[in-house]
Amino acid sequence: LIQSLKLLLTYPGKIIYPGHGPVIMDAKLKINEYITHRQQREEQIIQAMRTLDGKLATSKELTKIVYKDIPELYLLAAENNLVLTLKKLLVEMRVVKIGNDELGEVKWGLPQI
């Protein structure tokens, strides 16, 4: 997502006409806001993992830490977003995907240095 947003910054367009919501008059400003938000979310996930002191966590457990202030109704959507971010971080080798627990859920952790 971040790479795609950075690519959009290279286009000359100044206005964004989203599928929903108001027209965005300053495309570059809004795209930079999106990039900053994604980077902050990635860092928030990494920080949440650091609080686990080397323990592994499922995406559900991480979601409850990272999205602690959102209503229960939105946790599944939040978890889906979190998993997508974890997969990106996995490709970048910033997190590791380790084993399965008894329910077959993947656990995530930070790489051992």
C-alpha positions in Angstrom: 0.0 0.0 0.0 2.7 2.5 0.9 4.6 1.8 -2.3 1.4 2.4 -4.3 0.8 5.6 -2.5 4.3 6.8 -3.2 3.8 6.0 -6.8 0.6 8.1 -6.8 2.7 11.0 -5.6 4.6 11.0 -8.9 1.4 11.6 -10.9 0.5 15.2 -11.8 -3.1 15.1 -10.6 -4.1 17.6 -7.9 -7.6 16.5 -7.1 -8.9 13.2 -5.9 -12.5 12.1 -6.5 -13.0 9.2 -4.1 -15.7 6.5 -4.4 -17.2 7.9 -1.2 -16.7 11.1 0.8 -15.9 14.6 -0.2 -13.7 15.6 -3.1 -10.0 16.0 -2.0 -8.6 19.2 -3.4 -5.0 18.7 -2.4 -4.1 15.2 -3.6 -0.4 15.2 -2.5 -1.3 16.4 1.0 -3.9 13.7 1.4 -1.6 10.9 0.0 1.1 12.0 2.3 -1.4 11.8 5.2 -2.2 8.3 4.2 1.5 7.3 4.0 2.1 8.8 7.4 -0.9 7.0 8.9 0.2 3.6 7.4 3.8 4.1 8.8 2.4 5.0 12.2 0.2 1.9 12.2 3.2 -0.3 11.3 5.2 1.3 14.2 2.2 0.8 16.5 2.1 -2.9 15.7 5.9 -3.3 16.3 5.6 -1.4 19.6 2.7 -3.7 20.6 4.9 -6.7 19.9 7.7 -5.3 22.0 5.4 -5.1 25.0 5.1 -8.9 24.8 8.7 -9.3 25.9 9.6 -11.9 23.2 6.4 -13.8 23.5 4.4 -14.7 20.4 0.9 -13.5 19.8 -2.0 -14.3 17.4 -3.4 -11.6 15.2 -6.5 -11.5 17.5 -4.3 -10.8 20.5 -2.4 -8.1 18.7 -5.6 -6.5 17.5 -6.8 -6.2 21.0 -3.6 -4.3 21.9 -3.3 -2.1 18.9 -7.0 -1.3 18.5 -7.8 -1.3 22.2 -10.1 1.7 21.9 -12.5 0.6 19.2 -15.9 -1.0 19.7 -16.0 -4.8 19.6 -18.1 -4.6 16.5 -15.1 -3.4 14.5 -12.5 -5.7 15.8 -12.8 -8.3 12.9 -12.2 -5.6 10.3 -9.4 -4.2 12.4 -7.8 -7.7 12.6 -8.0 -8.1 8.8 -6.2 -4.8 8.4 -3.6 -5.8 11.0 -3.0 -9.2 9.3 -2.3 -7.4 6.0 0.1 -5.1 7.7 1.8 -8.1 9.4 2.2 -9.8 6.0 3.9 -6.6 4.7 6.2 -6.5 7.7 7.0 -10.2 7.2 8.1 -9.6 3.7 10.3 -6.8 5.0 11.6 -9.2 7.7 10.5 -6.9 10.5 8.3 -9.6 12.0 8.3 -13.4 12.0 5.5 -15.8 11.5 6.0 -18.8 13.8 4.2 -22.1 14.3 0.5 -22.7 15.1 -1.3 -22.9 18.4 -3.8 -25.6 19.2 -6.5 -23.8 17.2 -4.3 -23.6 14.1 -3.8 -19.9 14.3 -0.5 -18.4 13.2 1.5 -16.6 15.9 3.6 -13.6 15.2 6.7 -12.3 16.8 9.7 -10.0 16.4 12.9 -11.4 14.8 15.5 -12.5 17.3 18.6 -10.3 16.9 
